[in-house]
Amino acid sequence: MNKKKEDLNKKIKELEDALKRSLADFDNYRKRTDAQKLAMMEMAKADFMTKVTPVLDNFQRAFAHLDINDPKIAGVKQIEKQLEDILASEGLTKIPTSGEFNPNLHEAISYEASDTPIDQIIAEVESGWQFRDKVIKPAKVRVSKGK
């Protein structure tokens, strides 16, 4: 009788261990799939942001040639601002284009002689965009090569 009880207790212990391992495996699987879902959502957002940034660039190009004091144009300017605010709330930021040239953030369109110190950005040609910490479109800039 004692041997049978020991065998049953041993079997119970084995089954408890197997259950604990299964629960831990399932918990790890759930965490892994949740992380994969989040990563896929972030990739989809980044892809969407990449498709939308040319629209923002076109707004800027258009406003460069229009009188923004015109009430109709000012209304469209507000729409652009609203779109930028929505995208910013999702993690899209404009890459700054003042100061030193950074090849990780900027694409040099030209190097020009200038009174500005060497490797300083002279002008922005086209905006660059970053989604969270990932550059989705480098800023196109003109860079000083010194005098």
C-alpha positions in Angstrom: 0.0 0.0 0.0 2.8 2.4 0.9 4.6 1.7 -2.5 1.4 2.4 -4.4 0.9 5.7 -2.5 4.5 6.7 -3.3 4.0 5.9 -6.9 0.8 8.0 -7.0 2.5 10.9 -5.2 5.4 10.7 -7.7 3.0 10.7 -10.6 1.1 13.7 -9.1 4.4 15.5 -8.8 5.3 14.8 -12.4 1.9 15.9 -13.6 2.1 19.1 -11.5 5.6 19.9 -13.0 4.3 19.2 -16.5 1.3 21.5 -15.9 3.6 24.3 -14.6 5.9 23.9 -17.7 2.9 24.0 -20.0 1.5 27.1 -18.3 4.9 28.8 -18.5 5.3 27.8 -22.2 1.8 29.2 -22.9 2.6 32.4 -21.1 5.8 32.8 -23.0 3.9 32.1 -26.3 1.3 34.7 -25.4 4.0 37.3 -24.6 5.9 36.5 -27.9 2.7 36.8 -30.0 1.8 40.1 -28.3 5.2 41.5 -29.0 5.0 40.3 -32.7 1.6 42.0 -33.0 2.9 45.3 -31.7 5.9 45.1 -34.0 3.7 44.4 -37.0 1.5 47.4 -36.0 4.6 49.6 -35.7 5.8 48.4 -39.1 2.3 49.2 -40.6 2.3 52.7 -39.1 5.9 53.4 -40.3 4.8 52.2 -43.8 1.8 54.5 -43.7 3.9 57.4 -42.5 6.3 56.9 -45.4 3.4 57.1 -47.8 2.0 60.3 -46.2 5.2 62.4 -45.9 5.2 63.3 -49.6 1.8 64.9 -49.1 3.4 67.1 -46.4 6.3 67.9 -48.7 3.8 69.0 -51.4 2.0 71.2 -49.0 5.3 73.0 -48.2 6.2 73.3 -51.9 2.8 74.8 -52.6 2.9 77.3 -49.8 6.4 78.4 -50.9 4.7 79.8 -54.0 1.5 81.2 -52.5 0.4 84.2 -50.4 -0.3 82.6 -47.0 -2.0 85.9 -46.0 -4.9 85.0 -48.4 -7.8 83.7 -46.2 -8.3 80.7 -48.5 -4.7 79.7 -48.3 -4.6 80.3 -44.6 -7.4 77.7 -44.3 -5.5 75.2 -46.3 -2.4 75.9 -44.1 -4.6 75.0 -41.1 -5.5 71.7 -42.7 -1.7 71.0 -43.2 -1.1 71.9 -39.5 -3.9 69.6 -38.4 -2.5 66.7 -40.4 1.0 67.3 -39.0 -0.4 67.4 -35.5 -2.2 64.1 -36.0 0.9 62.4 -37.4 3.0 63.9 -34.6 0.7 62.4 -32.0 1.4 59.0 -33.6 5.2 59.5 -33.5 6.1 61.3 -36.7 8.6 64.1 -36.2 10.3 66.4 -38.7 14.1 66.1 -38.8 15.8 69.3 -37.8 17.9 70.9 -40.5 20.0 73.5 -38.7 23.5 73.0 -37.4 25.9 70.3 -38.3 25.3 67.8 -41.1 24.5 64.3 -39.8 24.6 61.6 -42.5 22.3 59.4 -40.4 19.6 62.1 -40.6 20.5 64.2 -43.7 21.1 63.6 -47.4 23.6 66.1 -48.8 22.2 67.3 -52.2 25.2 69.6 -52.7 28.3 70.9 -51.0 28.8 74.7 -51.6 31.4 77.3 -50.7 30.0 79.4 -47.9 30.9 81.7 -45.0 29.3 79.1 -42.8 31.7 76.7 -41.1 32.5 73.4 -42.9 29.9 70.6 -42.6 27.1 73.0 -41.5 23.7 72.9 -43.1 23.2 75.9 -45.3 19.6 75.2 -46.4 16.9 72.6 -46.4 15.8 71.4 -49.8 13.3 68.9 -48.7 12.0 67.9 -45.3 13.1 64.7 -43.6 10.9 62.6 -41.4 11.5 60.3 -38.5 8.9 57.8 -37.1 9.7 57.2 -33.4 13.5 56.5 -33.6 13.6 55.3 -37.2 14.5 57.7 -40.1 11.9 57.0 -42.8 13.0 59.8 -45.1 16.3 61.7 -44.6 16.2 65.5 -44.9 17.7 66.7 -48.2 20.1 69.6 -47.5 22.7 71.9 -48.9 26.0 71.7 -46.9 28.9 74.1 -46.5 32.3 73.1 -47.6 33.8 76.2 -46.2 35.3 79.1 -48.2 
